[in-house]
């Protein structure tokens, strides 16, 4: 059952909630048979609710397959694009990195458009823009046309990737919000894996044809998105912002397992939506933030930047080049090895999904950032000392797989979860857009400079820089990231009203962990 922790007086509020539930059961059932019938009814409703929210999260995440597929397929397709269109190494970096940079436009526009037309219709618009860009790339006769399609695809991806975590966070019950909000990252990883498989599957065609087929396949997921937007509901929090209260209540009744719980969530959303700082525009409030909003922005944008500046995109986009530097030259074996990277990245995301709402966000971030730091350090050593040896090749493959696996366990999915959780309703979409801008800028910097920097200071020297940055991410998590497990979106906002420090944060963690076992027991009984 979706039982929520509440604010500072969590134990008292939780007990009251269970008391209300008990009284509801007493009023409803006067004998044992009616109690059994009540429990069966609640169990059936719980199953329907979980399936419904699961389906909404899956459909909302389909746009993220497009980003993942583009990242994965371009790592192999670029080899054949070089042969066919005779592009230079600089053009290669621009082609790969431009997607991240131009997606900034989509992310910035996404916040405003989603506030204007709604979350789900924004996702449909993103899919249409990407389809047009992918079609232009597929039939591009020159590098210039390829870049036009790439820029269109970047706008669509930036638009879609920004809105999916916001939508899922706003529609999910508190107790399972972390798992569901991780779905976009799962689909990014699934897209990357599909891109790698596509590279391997179509590499046998001529260099004029194979990369076009690889890029054309990326259009297929967006067809399902057109179907999805007619099924999923609108975000209840966006509906409240539009004063469509009855519609918001209807959605909450479908996404919460207890009717009283849905009404409680609606009351919290109404209270949050009613809080305004006069007539201050959202962007003015973001540009001249209060101390609490400033802390939210620092945490949200910071975690988004660290997700990319630690070099994960380099490991994905340029894994063939990294393996070539280590000593692996055969193209077929290179593409096969990248499939192993994709499998590692996709498989370990499931670990995060299964435990994020049990162990919390912060412990997984520690495991992730420390593990990545160790793998990046190992890559630095292996590329320095074991280049050209079979041992070195094997070790580099293992460490690249380890790096992306640790990324998927923590900072990969939790980045979107955390950024979609911490901002108040009136700022959420556009504040998330700012974080997405930071993410895309860092991704673009890494993608557009990796080859040039590695030639200037060696591949090992480049990974030594990533190692230091990854070490800083561990410190950032310790100092600035709060634990948000088990709290409603409206309760998380109150966390930032206080000054965070290590001691206070640990108190928050211990309080949350004491309540979780009680939640699980009551959920089991019901």
RODO-2510 file (C-alpha; in nm, 4 decimals, decimal comma):
residues 526
     n   res          X          Y          Z
     1     x     0,0000     0,0000     0,0000
     2     x     0,1159     0,3509    -0,0654
     3     x     0,1604     0,4857     0,2879
     4     x     0,3337     0,8230     0,3127
     5     x     0,5755     0,9767     0,5556
     6     x     0,4840     1,3290     0,6506
     7     x     0,6946     1,6294     0,7445
     8     x     0,8559     1,6776     1,0826
     9     x     0,5790     1,5119     1,2820
    10     x     0,5985     1,1958     1,0744
    11     x     0,5318     0,9358     1,3440
    12     x     0,2223     1,1164     1,4687
    13     x     0,0883     1,1749     1,1187
    14     x     0,1520     0,8154     1,0152
    15     x    -0,0290     0,6809     1,3213
    16     x    -0,3233     0,9108     1,2533
    17     x    -0,3394     0,7880     0,8967
    18     x    -0,3426     0,4248     1,0047
    19     x    -0,6078     0,5077     1,2658
    20     x    -0,8226     0,6629     0,9917
    21     x    -0,7771     0,3540     0,7801
    22     x    -0,8717     0,1303     1,0730
    23     x    -1,1830     0,3355     1,1396
    24     x    -1,2768     0,3134     0,7728
    25     x    -1,2482    -0,0627     0,7946
    26     x    -1,4533    -0,0737     1,1175
    27     x    -1,7292     0,1379     0,9659
    28     x    -1,7313    -0,0720     0,6545
    29     x    -1,7126    -0,4204     0,8039
    30     x    -1,9061    -0,5581     1,0995
    31     x    -1,8162    -0,9247     1,0713
    32     x    -1,5270    -1,1404     0,9589
    33     x    -1,6630    -1,2103     0,6125
    34     x    -1,6989    -0,8415     0,5363
    35     x    -1,3439    -0,7779     0,6641
    36     x    -1,2128    -1,0424     0,4256
    37     x    -1,4162    -0,8924     0,1421
    38     x    -1,2822    -0,5450     0,2254
    39     x    -0,9236    -0,6698     0,2200
    40     x    -0,9773    -0,8409    -0,1131
    41     x    -1,1273    -0,5238    -0,2594
    42     x    -0,8340    -0,3155    -0,1367
    43     x    -0,5850    -0,5700    -0,2690
    44     x    -0,7480    -0,5662    -0,6136
    45     x    -0,7514    -0,1868    -0,6185
    46     x    -0,3853    -0,1812    -0,5152
    47     x    -0,2922    -0,4105    -0,8053
    48     x    -0,4911    -0,2016    -1,0541
    49     x    -0,3288     0,1180    -0,9287
    50     x     0,0246    -0,0184    -0,9573
    51     x    -0,0416    -0,1485    -1,3089
    52     x    -0,1941     0,1824    -1,4147
    53     x     0,0942     0,3954    -1,2861
    54     x     0,3442     0,1449    -1,4300
    55     x     0,1837     0,1785    -1,7750
    56     x     0,1852     0,5590    -1,7513
    57     x     0,5556     0,5601    -1,6560
    58     x     0,6435     0,3266    -1,9445
    59     x     0,4565     0,5320    -2,2056
    60     x     0,5986     0,8597    -2,0725
    61     x     0,9528     0,7199    -2,0958
    62     x     0,9387     0,6217    -2,4630
    63     x     1,0961     0,9517    -2,5732
    64     x     1,4038     0,8565    -2,3740
    65     x     1,4559     0,5540    -2,5972
    66     x     1,5207     0,8041    -2,8767
    67     x     1,8039     0,9713    -2,6861
    68     x     1,9574     0,6399    -2,5850
    69     x     1,9313     0,4953    -2,9332
    70     x     2,0936     0,8012    -3,0874
    71     x     2,3812     0,7874    -2,8387
    72     x     2,4383     0,4156    -2,8926
    73     x     2,3924     0,3984    -3,2687
    74     x     2,6090     0,7019    -3,3417
    75     x     2,9100     0,5418    -3,1697
    76     x     2,9194     0,2781    -3,4447
    77     x     2,7527     0,4641    -3,7303
    78     x     3,0187     0,7355    -3,7180
    79     x     3,2783     0,4826    -3,8370
    80     x     3,0834     0,4292    -4,1603
    81     x     2,9773     0,7956    -4,1947
    82     x     3,3487     0,8818    -4,2030
    83     x     3,4004     0,6361    -4,4885
    84     x     3,0929     0,7428    -4,6849
    85     x     3,0915     1,1222    -4,6449
    86     x     3,4680     1,1639    -4,5878
    87     x     3,4258     1,3828    -4,2806
    88     x     3,7160     1,5049    -4,0691
    89     x     3,7776     1,4281    -3,7028
    90     x     3,6624     1,7798    -3,6075
    91     x     3,3393     1,7265    -3,8019
    92     x     3,2975     1,3958    -3,6197
    93     x     3,3198     1,5709    -3,2814
    94     x     3,0778     1,8426    -3,3928
    95     x     2,8301     1,5864    -3,5282
    96     x     2,8318     1,3839    -3,2071
    97     x     2,8449     1,6712    -2,9597
    98     x     2,5971     1,9001    -3,1344
    99     x     2,3027     1,6842    -3,0266
   100     x     2,3684     1,7633    -2,6595
   101     x     2,4280     2,1331    -2,7204
   102     x     2,1224     2,1901    -2,9406
   103     x     1,9018     1,9894    -2,7051
   104     x     1,9423     2,2845    -2,4678
   105     x     1,6923     2,4717    -2,6855
   106     x     1,4456     2,1872    -2,6489
   107     x     1,4944     2,1684    -2,2717
   108     x     1,4497     2,5430    -2,2242
   109     x     1,1387     2,5475    -2,4409
   110     x     1,0075     2,2304    -2,2790
   111     x     0,9524     2,3902    -1,9391
   112     x     0,7404     2,6732    -2,0730
   113     x     0,5504     2,4658    -2,3277
   114     x     0,4669     2,1921    -2,0769
   115     x     0,3324     2,4547    -1,8366
   116     x     0,1205     2,5971    -2,1195
   117     x    -0,0192     2,2925    -2,3010
   118     x     0,0351     2,0137    -2,0480
   119     x     0,2912     1,7454    -1,9841
   120     x     0,1640     1,4679    -2,2095
   121     x     0,1035     1,6785    -2,5229
   122     x     0,4554     1,8187    -2,4850
   123     x     0,5871     1,4621    -2,5085
   124     x     0,3947     1,4122    -2,8343
   125     x     0,5392     1,7299    -2,9833
   126     x     0,8902     1,6133    -2,8902
   127     x     0,8393     1,2854    -3,0775
   128     x     0,7219     1,4645    -3,3939
   129     x     1,0266     1,6946    -3,3996
   130     x     1,2617     1,3990    -3,3519
   131     x     1,0939     1,2019    -3,6318
   132     x     1,1545     1,4863    -3,8770
   133     x     1,5194     1,5135    -3,7718
   134     x     1,5802     1,1376    -3,7963
   135     x     1,4255     1,1290    -4,1456
   136     x     1,6519     1,4132    -4,2646
   137     x     1,9600     1,2331    -4,1268
   138     x     1,8606     0,9060    -4,2937
   139     x     1,8527     1,0589    -4,6436
   140     x     2,1318     1,3180    -4,5936
   141     x     2,3554     1,3345    -4,9044
   142     x     2,6174     1,5579    -4,7384
   143     x     2,7556     1,6465    -4,3963
   144     x     2,5594     1,9745    -4,4012
   145     x     2,2250     1,7963    -4,4420
   146     x     2,3271     1,5462    -4,1774
   147     x     2,3868     1,8345    -3,9357
   148     x     2,0429     1,9867    -4,0090
   149     x     1,8750     1,6574    -3,9191
   150     x     2,0980     1,6236    -3,6149
   151     x     1,9956     1,9678    -3,4886
   152     x     1,6244     1,8911    -3,5298
   153     x     1,6668     1,5602    -3,3502
   154     x     1,8501     1,7413    -3,0700
   155     x     1,5622     1,9824    -3,0143
   156     x     1,3136     1,6946    -2,9984
   157     x     1,5296     1,4941    -2,7599
   158     x     1,5924     1,7895    -2,5285
   159     x     1,2202     1,8583    -2,5206
   160     x     1,1155     1,4999    -2,4454
   161     x     1,3876     1,4053    -2,1994
   162     x     1,3171     1,7117    -1,9864
   163     x     0,9451     1,6510    -1,9445
   164     x     0,9253     1,2727    -1,8821
   165     x     1,0723     1,2692    -1,5257
   166     x     0,8580     1,5701    -1,4288
   167     x     0,5413     1,3987    -1,5502
   168     x     0,6205     1,0670    -1,3809
   169     x     0,7141     1,2324    -1,0507
   170     x     0,3867     1,4244    -1,0514
   171     x     0,1705     1,1204    -1,1220
   172     x     0,3413     0,8577    -0,9033
   173     x     0,2457     0,7652    -0,5448
   174     x     0,5039     0,8750    -0,2878
   175     x     0,6022     0,5243    -0,1786
   176     x     0,7032     0,4171    -0,5316
   177     x     0,7959     0,7515    -0,6896
   178     x     1,1695     0,6770    -0,6940
   179     x     1,1289     0,3534    -0,8904
   180     x     0,8844     0,4977    -1,1415
   181     x     1,0826     0,8196    -1,1931
   182     x     1,3841     0,6026    -1,2761
   183     x     1,2053     0,4619    -1,5815
   184     x     1,3350     0,7333    -1,8201
   185     x     1,6914     0,6292    -1,7395
   186     x     1,6003     0,2634    -1,7987
   187     x     1,4706     0,3535    -2,1422
   188     x     1,7791     0,5615    -2,2215
   189     x     1,9900     0,2561    -2,1421
   190     x     1,7597     0,0306    -2,3407
   191     x     1,7926     0,2709    -2,6339
   192     x     2,1729     0,2666    -2,6053
   193     x     2,1733    -0,1129    -2,6086
   194     x     1,9422    -0,1195    -2,9125
   195     x     2,1754     0,1269    -3,0848
   196     x     2,4751    -0,0986    -3,0228
   197     x     2,2842    -0,4036    -3,1475
   198     x     2,1759    -0,2087    -3,4562
   199     x     2,5395    -0,1187    -3,5251
   200     x     2,6403    -0,4831    -3,5085
   201     x     2,3389    -0,6102    -3,7063
   202     x     2,3668    -0,3705    -4,0005
   203     x     2,7458    -0,3353    -4,0185
   204     x     2,7583    -0,5937    -4,2988
   205     x     2,5902    -0,3631    -4,5500
   206     x     2,7895    -0,1171    -4,7631
   207     x     2,9186     0,1967    -4,5891
   208     x     2,6791     0,4061    -4,7998
   209     x     2,3747     0,2137    -4,6764
   210     x     2,4407     0,0688    -4,3297
   211     x     2,4580     0,3910    -4,1281
   212     x     2,1388     0,5190    -4,2947
   213     x     1,9506     0,2057    -4,1896
   214     x     2,0939     0,2403    -3,8388
   215     x     1,9622     0,5975    -3,8077
   216     x     1,6261     0,5190    -3,9717
   217     x     1,5449     0,2505    -3,7136
   218     x     1,5423     0,5262    -3,4497
   219     x     1,2143     0,6582    -3,5933
   220     x     1,0188     0,3492    -3,4808
   221     x     0,9877     0,4263    -3,1035
   222     x     0,8298     0,7635    -3,1750
   223     x     0,5405     0,5863    -3,3533
   224     x     0,4435     0,4240    -3,0221
   225     x     0,4569     0,7637    -2,8508
   226     x     0,1777     0,8913    -3,0755
   227     x    -0,0345     0,6004    -2,9522
   228     x     0,0668     0,6527    -2,5883
   229     x    -0,0424     1,0145    -2,5506
   230     x    -0,4042     0,9150    -2,6168
   231     x    -0,3919     0,6661    -2,3290
   232     x    -0,2016     0,8286    -2,0432
   233     x    -0,3734     1,0931    -1,8258
   234     x    -0,2536     1,4472    -1,7752
   235     x    -0,0470     1,5296    -1,4665
   236     x    -0,2800     1,6018    -1,1695
   237     x    -0,0494     1,8792    -1,0532
   238     x    -0,0657     2,0494    -1,3940
   239     x    -0,4458     2,0130    -1,3891
   240     x    -0,4555     2,1884    -1,0521
   241     x    -0,2463     2,4710    -1,1958
   242     x    -0,5182     2,5081    -1,4630
   243     x    -0,7952     2,5037    -1,1977
   244     x    -0,9259     2,1734    -1,3345
   245     x    -0,9686     2,0324    -0,9843
   246     x    -1,2244     1,7598    -1,0629
   247     x    -1,0041     1,6173    -1,3377
   248     x    -0,7039     1,6231    -1,1024
   249     x    -0,9053     1,4380    -0,8376
   250     x    -1,0072     1,1757    -1,0936
   251     x    -0,6426     1,1113    -1,1893
   252     x    -0,5323     1,0935    -0,8247
   253     x    -0,8046     0,8380    -0,7501
   254     x    -0,6579     0,6196    -1,0256
   255     x    -0,2966     0,6586    -0,9080
   256     x    -0,3419     0,6255    -0,5295
   257     x    -0,4520     0,3082    -0,3593
   258     x    -0,6774     0,4656    -0,0946
   259     x    -0,9424     0,7281    -0,1622
   260     x    -0,8559     0,9258     0,1525
   261     x    -0,4926     0,9228     0,0411
   262     x    -0,5873     1,0717    -0,2961
   263     x    -0,7825     1,3481    -0,1225
   264     x    -0,4860     1,4181     0,1041
   265     x    -0,2535     1,4471    -0,1964
   266     x    -0,5018     1,6800    -0,3655
   267     x    -0,5123     1,9036    -0,0566
   268     x    -0,1307     1,9206    -0,0505
   269     x    -0,1170     2,0060    -0,4224
   270     x    -0,3810     2,2768    -0,3812
   271     x    -0,1872     2,4250    -0,0906
   272     x     0,1382     2,4153    -0,2874
   273     x    -0,0213     2,5617    -0,5997
   274     x    -0,1727     2,8416    -0,3920
   275     x     0,1646     2,9573    -0,2643
   276     x     0,2793     3,2500    -0,4767
   277     x     0,5322     3,5253    -0,4237
   278     x     0,2984     3,8017    -0,5351
   279     x     0,2805     3,8203    -0,9142
   280     x     0,6452     3,7297    -0,9572
   281     x     0,7066     3,5421    -1,2813
   282     x     0,8580     3,1977    -1,2558
   283     x     1,1770     3,2930    -1,4375
   284     x     1,2219     3,6030    -1,2253
   285     x     1,1918     3,3874    -0,9156
   286     x     1,4497     3,1453    -1,0560
   287     x     1,6903     3,4249    -1,1508
   288     x     1,6511     3,6033    -0,8147
   289     x     1,5836     3,3051    -0,5888
   290     x     1,5099     3,2939    -0,2185
   291     x     1,7688     3,1099    -0,0044
   292     x     1,5655     2,7861    -0,0114
   293     x     1,5131     2,7988    -0,3896
   294     x     1,8823     2,8796    -0,4322
   295     x     1,9701     2,5595    -0,2436
   296     x     1,7280     2,3631    -0,4607
   297     x     1,8854     2,5035    -0,7774
   298     x     2,2378     2,4348    -0,6546
   299     x     2,1503     2,0743    -0,5708
   300     x     1,9437     2,0101    -0,8851
   301     x     2,1754     2,1715    -1,1389
   302     x     2,4829     2,0375    -0,9605
   303     x     2,3750     1,6735    -0,9731
   304     x     2,2709     1,7127    -1,3389
   305     x     2,6148     1,8512    -1,4302
   306     x     2,8075     1,5857    -1,2368
   307     x     2,6099     1,3133    -1,4138
   308     x     2,7708     1,4150    -1,7448
   309     x     3,1004     1,5844    -1,6617
   310     x     3,2317     1,2577    -1,5129
   311     x     3,2612     1,1345    -1,8727
   312     x     2,9976     0,8653    -1,9100
   313     x     2,9014     0,9929    -2,2551
   314     x     3,2649     0,9592    -2,3590
   315     x     3,2596     0,5927    -2,2536
   316     x     2,9433     0,5380    -2,4595
   317     x     3,0002     0,7557    -2,7690
   318     x     3,3688     0,6776    -2,8034
   319     x     3,3943     0,3224    -2,6728
   320     x     3,5274     0,2008    -3,0135
   321     x     3,8019     0,4668    -3,0048
   322     x     3,8863     0,3812    -2,6419
   323     x     3,9167     0,0121    -2,7292
   324     x     4,1236     0,0914    -3,0380
   325     x     4,3643     0,2866    -2,8170
   326     x     4,3862    -0,0149    -2,5868
   327     x     4,4829    -0,2330    -2,8838
   328     x     4,1581    -0,3781    -3,0277
   329     x     4,1486    -0,2979    -3,4030
   330     x     3,9026    -0,5358    -3,5728
   331     x     3,5753    -0,3474    -3,6488
   332     x     3,3500    -0,6457    -3,5930
   333     x     3,5069    -0,7213    -3,2552
   334     x     3,4931    -0,3517    -3,1638
   335     x     3,1187    -0,3376    -3,2259
   336     x     3,0666    -0,6663    -3,0400
   337     x     3,2543    -0,5252    -2,7401
   338     x     3,0309    -0,2153    -2,7409
   339     x     2,7288    -0,4454    -2,7119
   340     x     2,8812    -0,5732    -2,3862
   341     x     2,9047    -0,2114    -2,2671
   342     x     2,5381    -0,1597    -2,3537
   343     x     2,4309    -0,4770    -2,1729
   344     x     2,6195    -0,3709    -1,8592
   345     x     2,4647    -0,0242    -1,8664
   346     x     2,1127    -0,1613    -1,9137
   347     x     2,1300    -0,4581    -1,6740
   348     x     2,2542    -0,2627    -1,3733
   349     x     1,9842     0,0018    -1,4008
   350     x     1,7475    -0,2689    -1,2753
   351     x     1,9403    -0,2822    -0,9478
   352     x     1,8594     0,0830    -0,8872
   353     x     1,4932     0,0356    -0,9769
   354     x     1,4527    -0,2510    -0,7315
   355     x     1,6142    -0,0823    -0,4305
   356     x     1,5828     0,2953    -0,4757
   357     x     1,2651     0,3204    -0,2674
   358     x     1,4024     0,0809    -0,0043
   359     x     1,7567     0,2002     0,0648
   360     x     1,7084     0,5605    -0,0487
   361     x     1,8688     0,7936    -0,2999
   362     x     2,1808     0,8939    -0,1104
   363     x     2,3283     0,5474    -0,0369
   364     x     2,2972     0,4548    -0,4050
   365     x     2,4650     0,7813    -0,5029
   366     x     2,7581     0,6958    -0,2755
   367     x     2,7950     0,3474    -0,4283
   368     x     2,7691     0,4926    -0,7785
   369     x     3,0097     0,7856    -0,7511
   370     x     3,2731     0,5942    -0,5524
   371     x     3,2522     0,2972    -0,7907
   372     x     3,2837     0,5216    -1,0972
   373     x     3,5846     0,6961    -0,9455
   374     x     3,7588     0,3612    -0,8915
   375     x     3,6831     0,2407    -1,2466
   376     x     3,8005     0,5675    -1,4038
   377     x     4,1213     0,5486    -1,2010
   378     x     4,1685     0,1905    -1,3210
   379     x     4,1179     0,2994    -1,6830
   380     x     4,3818     0,5672    -1,6399
   381     x     4,6311     0,3082    -1,5168
   382     x     4,5396     0,0431    -1,7766
   383     x     4,5635     0,2864    -2,0691
   384     x     4,8979     0,4151    -1,9377
   385     x     5,0743     0,0885    -1,8627
   386     x     4,9035    -0,1939    -2,0562
   387     x     4,8365    -0,0457    -2,4009
   388     x     4,8602    -0,2917    -2,6890
   389     x     4,8472    -0,6069    -2,4753
   390     x     4,5665    -0,8618    -2,4615
   391     x     4,5547    -0,8145    -2,0843
   392     x     4,5166    -0,4415    -2,1331
   393     x     4,2312    -0,4844    -2,3838
   394     x     4,0447    -0,7210    -2,1514
   395     x     4,0961    -0,4923    -1,8528
   396     x     3,9830    -0,1824    -2,0438
   397     x     3,6633    -0,3592    -2,1588
   398     x     3,5971    -0,4709    -1,8004
   399     x     3,6574    -0,1223    -1,6560
   400     x     3,4453     0,0559    -1,9196
   401     x     3,1639    -0,1897    -1,8445
   402     x     3,2174    -0,1324    -1,4722
   403     x     3,2093     0,2430    -1,5131
   404     x     2,8757     0,2436    -1,6975
   405     x     2,7368    -0,0182    -1,4555
   406     x     2,8124     0,1973    -1,1497
   407     x     2,6652     0,4938    -1,3371
   408     x     2,3416     0,2988    -1,3901
   409     x     2,3238     0,1887    -1,0269
   410     x     2,3064     0,5444    -0,8939
   411     x     2,3739     0,8809    -1,0497
   412     x     2,2237     0,7819    -1,3860
   413     x     1,8632     0,7238    -1,2735
   414     x     1,8731     0,9208    -0,9466
   415     x     1,9746     1,2429    -1,1203
   416     x     1,6347     1,2668    -1,2894
   417     x     1,4506     1,1394    -0,9799
   418     x     1,6069     1,3964    -0,7493
   419     x     1,5729     1,6909    -0,9855
   420     x     1,2046     1,6173    -1,0444
   421     x     1,1393     1,5868    -0,6693
   422     x     1,3015     1,8850    -0,5040
   423     x     1,1361     2,1856    -0,6727
   424     x     0,7963     2,3313    -0,5718
   425     x     0,5060     2,2885    -0,8127
   426     x     0,5080     2,6450    -0,9456
   427     x     0,8779     2,6131    -1,0429
   428     x     0,9148     2,2429    -1,1150
   429     x     0,8992     2,2237    -1,4948
   430     x     1,1165     2,5273    -1,5664
   431     x     1,3624     2,4599    -1,2832
   432     x     1,4052     2,1066    -1,4144
   433     x     1,4659     2,2621    -1,7565
   434     x     1,7553     2,4632    -1,6097
   435     x     1,9045     2,1447    -1,4677
   436     x     1,8596     1,9747    -1,8039
   437     x     2,0455     2,2647    -1,9678
   438     x     2,3400     2,2092    -1,7343
   439     x     2,3274     1,8380    -1,8112
   440     x     2,3226     1,8907    -2,1890
   441     x     2,5989     2,1554    -2,1784
   442     x     2,8281     1,9205    -1,9864
   443     x     2,7397     1,6315    -2,2185
   444     x     2,8168     1,8483    -2,5208
   445     x     3,1495     1,9674    -2,3782
   446     x     3,2584     1,6083    -2,3142
   447     x     3,1381     1,4786    -2,6533
   448     x     3,2849     1,7650    -2,8568
   449     x     3,6238     1,7740    -2,6866
   450     x     3,7047     1,4133    -2,5961
   451     x     3,9006     1,3205    -2,9083
   452     x     4,0884     1,6526    -2,9219
   453     x     4,1832     1,6407    -2,5540
   454     x     4,2844     1,2740    -2,5713
   455     x     4,5146     1,3522    -2,8641
   456     x     4,6643     1,6457    -2,6758
   457     x     4,7247     1,4770    -2,3375
   458     x     4,6644     1,1078    -2,4251
   459     x     4,3605     0,8904    -2,3561
   460     x     4,4970     0,8037    -2,0119
   461     x     4,5428     1,1729    -1,9285
   462     x     4,1815     1,2443    -2,0261
   463     x     4,0523     0,9708    -1,7965
   464     x     4,2668     1,1047    -1,5136
   465     x     4,0678     1,4311    -1,5420
   466     x     3,7419     1,2344    -1,5285
   467     x     3,8734     1,0531    -1,2208
   468     x     3,9291     1,3792    -1,0312
   469     x     3,5886     1,5166    -1,1302
   470     x     3,4216     1,1929    -1,0229
   471     x     3,5965     1,2207    -0,6862
   472     x     3,4477     1,5700    -0,6473
   473     x     3,1017     1,4264    -0,7159
   474     x     3,1346     1,2086    -0,4037
   475     x     3,1994     1,5215    -0,1962
   476     x     2,9044     1,6989    -0,3604
   477     x     2,6664     1,4155    -0,2715
   478     x     2,7884     1,4165     0,0895
   479     x     2,7566     1,7918     0,1382
   480     x     2,4548     1,8990    -0,0651
   481     x     2,2187     1,6129    -0,1531
   482     x     1,9346     1,5453     0,0966
   483     x     1,7557     1,2137     0,1347
   484     x     1,4084     1,2372    -0,0221
   485     x     1,2929     0,8768     0,0102
   486     x     0,9368     0,8336     0,1371
   487     x     0,8403     1,2015     0,1315
   488     x     0,5700     1,3590    -0,0824
   489     x     0,6758     1,6263    -0,3302
   490     x     0,5181     1,8900    -0,1097
   491     x     0,7043     1,7630     0,2013
   492     x     1,0396     1,7647     0,0185
   493     x     0,9930     2,1337    -0,0477
   494     x     0,9880     2,1979     0,3274
   495     x     1,3295     2,0309     0,3636
   496     x     1,4911     2,3170     0,1777
   497     x     1,3401     2,5732     0,4113
   498     x     1,6160     2,4684     0,6526
   499     x     1,9907     2,5017     0,6159
   500     x     2,1280     2,1594     0,5255
   501     x     2,4242     2,0279     0,7144
   502     x     2,5682     1,6849     0,7681
   503     x     2,4176     1,6319     1,1116
   504     x     2,0672     1,7426     1,0128
   505     x     2,0743     1,5299     0,7014
   506     x     2,1658     1,2196     0,8979
   507     x     1,8764     1,2862     1,1359
   508     x     1,6411     1,2998     0,8354
   509     x     1,7793     0,9685     0,7108
   510     x     1,7438     0,7868     1,0404
   511     x     1,3880     0,9092     1,0884
   512     x     1,2926     0,7862     0,7426
   513     x     1,4531     0,4468     0,7912
   514     x     1,2708     0,3931     1,1221
   515     x     0,9380     0,4445     0,9485
   516     x     0,9942     0,2209     0,6468
   517     x     0,9640    -0,1136     0,8302
   518     x     0,6323     0,0030     0,9801
   519     x     0,5094     0,0936     0,6332
   520     x     0,5986    -0,2470     0,4964
   521     x     0,4223    -0,4294     0,7808
   522     x     0,1004    -0,2364     0,7369
   523     x     0,1191    -0,2712     0,3578
   524     x     0,1488    -0,6476     0,4019
   525     x    -0,1501    -0,6639     0,6336
   526     x    -0,3676    -0,4622     0,3995
***
